[in-house]
């Protein structure tokens, strides 16, 4: 008994079509509103204040008020010194009763001598001006 085998290729009935995709979309809209930036700069201009009244005063350039005040004080001092000298001379003359010798020649000799004047050498001015800076 002979054995025979017959084979047939199997076919499956699948039909395929290539895929196709068509997407239609309107163009997007974009709207940007931007407020313009504002920059406010608040600044104060720098000010330099220089007060030279003290150095000028030391150098002899005084205001009339300083000048008047200084010489009023100097006049008062001179007047008080003169009164003190006259009182001393009067007290010395009053001591004549105590047998103090020769008060009048002593007073005359004292008044005949010239006053000793003092001199001083200094660089002007000795103080610095006051400087004040305000602002940024």
C-alpha positions as CSV (number, residue, x, y, z in Angstrom):
1,X,0.0,0.0,0.0
2,X,1.5,3.0,-1.1
3,X,1.3,6.2,1.0
4,X,0.9,9.5,-0.8
5,X,0.7,13.0,0.8
6,X,-0.5,16.0,-1.1
7,X,-0.1,19.5,0.4
8,X,-1.6,22.8,-0.7
9,X,-0.3,26.2,0.3
10,X,-2.8,27.8,2.7
11,X,-3.9,31.3,1.8
12,X,-5.8,33.6,4.2
13,X,-8.1,36.1,2.5
14,X,-6.8,39.4,4.1
15,X,-6.7,42.4,1.9
16,X,-4.9,45.5,3.3
17,X,-4.8,49.0,2.1
18,X,-2.1,51.4,3.0
19,X,-3.2,53.9,5.7
20,X,-3.9,57.5,4.7
21,X,-4.4,60.3,7.3
22,X,-5.6,63.7,6.3
23,X,-5.8,66.2,9.1
24,X,-7.1,69.7,8.4
25,X,-6.8,72.3,11.1
26,X,-7.2,76.1,10.8
27,X,-4.1,78.1,11.7
28,X,-4.0,79.1,15.4
29,X,-4.4,82.7,16.5
30,X,-2.2,84.2,19.1
31,X,-2.7,87.6,20.6
32,X,-0.2,89.2,23.0
33,X,-1.0,92.4,24.7
34,X,1.9,93.9,26.7
35,X,1.9,97.1,28.6
36,X,5.0,99.1,28.0
37,X,7.2,99.2,31.1
38,X,7.5,102.5,32.9
39,X,10.5,103.4,34.9
40,X,10.3,106.3,37.3
41,X,13.6,107.5,38.7
42,X,13.3,109.8,41.6
43,X,16.6,111.3,42.5
44,X,17.8,114.3,44.4
45,X,20.8,116.1,43.0
46,X,23.7,116.2,45.3
47,X,24.4,119.4,47.2
48,X,27.7,120.3,48.7
49,X,27.6,122.8,51.5
50,X,30.9,124.4,52.4
51,X,30.9,126.6,55.5
52,X,34.1,128.6,55.5
53,X,33.0,131.2,58.1
54,X,35.4,129.8,60.8
55,X,38.6,129.8,58.7
56,X,37.7,133.3,57.3
57,X,37.1,134.5,60.9
58,X,40.5,133.2,61.9
59,X,42.1,135.0,59.0
60,X,40.5,138.3,59.9
61,X,37.7,138.3,57.4
62,X,34.8,138.4,59.8
63,X,31.2,139.4,59.3
64,X,30.2,142.7,60.8
65,X,28.3,141.0,63.6
66,X,31.4,138.9,64.6
67,X,33.6,142.0,64.3
68,X,31.3,144.1,66.5
69,X,30.9,141.3,69.1
70,X,34.7,140.7,69.3
71,X,35.6,144.3,69.6
72,X,32.8,145.0,72.1
73,X,34.3,142.2,74.3
74,X,37.8,143.6,73.8
75,X,36.6,147.1,74.8
76,X,34.8,145.7,77.9
77,X,38.0,143.8,78.9
78,X,40.2,146.9,78.4
79,X,37.8,149.0,80.5
80,X,37.7,146.5,83.3
81,X,41.5,146.3,83.3
82,X,41.7,150.1,83.4
83,X,39.3,150.2,86.3
84,X,41.3,147.5,88.1
85,X,44.5,149.5,87.6
86,X,42.9,152.7,88.9
87,X,41.6,150.9,91.9
88,X,45.0,149.4,92.6
89,X,46.6,152.8,92.4
90,X,44.0,154.3,94.7
91,X,44.5,151.5,97.2
92,X,48.3,152.1,97.1
93,X,47.8,155.8,97.7
94,X,45.5,154.9,100.6
95,X,48.3,153.1,102.2
96,X,50.3,156.3,102.7
97,X,48.7,156.6,106.1
98,X,50.4,153.3,107.1
99,X,53.7,154.9,106.5
100,X,54.2,153.2,103.2
101,X,56.9,155.2,101.4
102,X,56.7,156.9,98.1
103,X,53.4,155.8,96.6
104,X,53.2,158.6,94.0
105,X,56.7,158.1,92.5
106,X,56.1,154.3,92.5
107,X,52.8,154.7,90.6
108,X,54.4,157.2,88.2
109,X,57.3,154.9,87.5
110,X,54.9,151.9,86.9
111,X,52.9,154.0,84.5
112,X,56.0,155.3,82.6
113,X,57.1,151.9,81.6
114,X,55.8,150.8,78.2
115,X,53.6,147.7,78.1
116,X,55.2,144.5,77.1
117,X,53.6,143.2,73.9
118,X,53.4,139.6,73.0
119,X,53.8,138.4,69.5
120,X,52.8,135.0,68.2
121,X,53.5,133.4,64.8
122,X,50.6,131.2,63.5
123,X,49.6,129.8,60.2
124,X,46.1,130.9,59.1
125,X,43.6,129.4,59.2
126,X,44.0,126.8,61.9
127,X,40.6,125.1,61.5
128,X,39.1,123.4,58.5
129,X,35.9,124.4,56.7
130,X,32.8,122.4,57.5
131,X,31.7,120.3,54.5
132,X,28.3,118.7,54.3
133,X,27.0,116.6,51.3
134,X,23.3,115.9,50.9
135,X,21.5,113.9,48.1
136,X,22.4,110.8,46.2
